[in-house]
Amino acid sequence: QSTWGFVNMAPSKKKSKVEDNKGKTKSDDSAPNDVKWTHWILKSGPETRLEKGMDMKYSIDDLQNEPDGRTNWDGVRSYQARNFLRDQMKLNQMAFFYHSKCEKPGIVGIVKIVKEGYPDDTQFDEKHPRYDKASPKDNPRWFMTDVQFVRKTKRVIFLHELRTRHLKHKMEGGVLRDLSLFTGARLSAVVPLTEIQFEYIVNMENETLPKE
């Protein structure tokens, strides 16, 4: 079992699904004081991608096929995403499952947070691609949450749709004008959303797919 940014490794065939920015983010930025993040976008690559011999692939189908549709969202190595997982992601909050690092990235499903942040065990596993020898066990650097499959979206809500809507709202005013998917760290495995942004994007699944 194991990621929504890059993912869990191997003797147990546990897969890490998290997409990170290779640990290069050194900022400890948190959300602005006037913004309340209550929903999330979690990114994971659905196509085979080997990292130190481990396949980091993890799709919405993989999550759906887990026992109870549940897994731990491990492997995140971005400080900003870590802060979201550790400090702000709360029990029963909802998140989008987002397929990244593929030909047509986009939102493919909805998951629920079923366990709040706790130390990511992959940081201590020397065989795991996300092993971090500098992370002390008595003060872990990296954290994960547990998520559970809720449902697939009626259709893929593609990245190009979200970008077009974001730009339109930026010009004309709208709930996606400040969408962190485009205004924050582009490679972040975890993207925060407000409740109104989440609800707006959910409703996009009922729209006819626009041309690119």
N, C-alpha and C positions, 0 to 999 in steps of 0.2 A: 504494500500500500504506500502510497505517498504522494504532485503539485498544481495554482492560479498565479507567476513571474519567473526560476529554473529548478531540481527535484530529489529520491531515496535509493540506496545502492545495495548491494548484491549478494552476499552469501545467501540471504533469505529471499533473493529476487525481488526485494522491495524497491520500488522505482520512485525516484525523485522527479517531480514534475515541474519544478519552479524555474522561471526564467529570470535570470538576474543580470546585473550589469557588470559581472565579473569582479565584484567587490571593489570597483574603482570609485564608487560613490562614497565620499568621506563626510558629506554633510549629514548633520543630525536633525535636519529640518523636520518640523511637525506642522500640523494644520494651522492656518491662521486662526486667531482667537474667535473670529466672528463666523467661522464655518463649522458646522457640525457634521462630521462624516458618520453616516449610519449604514451605508451600503458600499459594495466593493466590486471591482473587476479583478479577477484572478486569471493570470495568463499561463498557458501551458502549451507546449508544442505537440501536435498530434502525429507528427511524422518522425520516422526513425532518425535519430541523431546520436552518434556515439561520442561519448566523452570519457576518456580513459577506460575504454572498453565496455562502458555501461550505456545501454540504450536509454536515453532520457525521454523518449516518447511517452506521452500520457494524454489521452483524449477523453472527451466526455463519455464515450462508450466504455473506456477503461474504468472510469469512476462508477458508472451505472452497474458494471459487472462486479464491483467489489462487494464483499459481504456487507449487507445492509446499505450498500451504496455509499460507503463511508471510507475516508482515508485521511491521513495526516498530510498537511500542505507544507512539506519540508523543502530544504535546499535553497532557500532564499538567502542571497549573499549581498544584498543592498541594504545600507543602513536605514534609509528612509522607509523601505518596505518592511524591514525588520521592526521598526518603531510602530508601524501600523499593526503588524501581527501581535506584537508584544503588549502594546499599550492601548490601542483603540478598537480593535476588532472584538466585538462582544457576542455572547451567546445568543443564538437565534436570529442574528442579523442575516440578511440575504446578500448574495453576491452573484455576479455573472461569471460563468465559465467561458473563457475567451481563448480560442485557438490562435496561437501565434506561430511565428517562424514557419509559415506555410504559404502556398500560392495565394490564397484568398483568406486572410485573417478576419476574424470577427467573433461575435458573441454567439454561442451555440447552446447555452443552457443556463440553468439557475441552480445554485447550491445554497445550503444553509450552514452557518457556523454552529458546530455542535460541541466544540471545546475551545475555550479561550487559550491565549498564548502560553506556551511552555517550552522548555529548552529543546532545540532541534538535535536529535541524537546523531544525525549524519555528520555533524561537525567534529565528533569524537571518533568516527569510524575511519581508520587509516586506509581502508580499501575503497572508500567512497570518493567520487570526484570532488565533492564539496567539503572534504576533510579540511579542518583548520587547526593546525598544530598550535597556533598562538591563542586559541580560545581555552581559558581555564575552566575545568569542570565545576569549580566552586563559584564561578562567576561567568556563566556562558555568554558568549557573544551573540549567538543566533537563536531565533525562536521560530516556532511553527504553531499552527492551529489545526484543528480537525474540521473537515467539511463533509457534508452529506448531500448526495444527489437529490434534487427536488423534481426537476423535469427538464426536458429539452425545450428550447424555444421553438415556436411553430415553423420558423425558418431561420437561417443564419442572418444575423444583423451585421452586415459587413463593415469593415473598417472604413471603406470609402464613403458609405452612407453616413456614418457617424462624423467623419471629417466634413462632409458637405453640410450637414445640419449644424455642426459647430460653427463653421464659417458664416452661415446664414444668420444664426443667432447672435454671433459676434457683431455683425453689421446692423441687424435690425432689432436686437434685443430678444432674449429667449433663455430658456432654462439651461441650454447646453453651451452658452457663451463662454463659461469658465470651466468647461469639461477638462478635468485633470489629465485625461488620456492624451490631450494635445498641449496643455499648458504646463504640465509637470515633466518629470523625468521620463523621456520617451521609452527607455528600456526597462522601466520599473516593472517588477513582477506583480505588484499590487497597486491598483489605482483606486483612490477613494472617490465616493460619490455621495451626494446628498440624497435624501429620500425623494425629493421631487425629480432629480435627474434620473434616478433609478426607475421611477414610475413612468417617466416620459419614454425612456428607452424600451421598457417592457412593451409599451403600446406600439412601438415601431414594428413589432413582429406582425401586427395586423395590417400593415401598409403593403401595398403592392411594391415588389422589388423594383427600385429605380434603376435606370441604365447607368453604367459607369461613365 
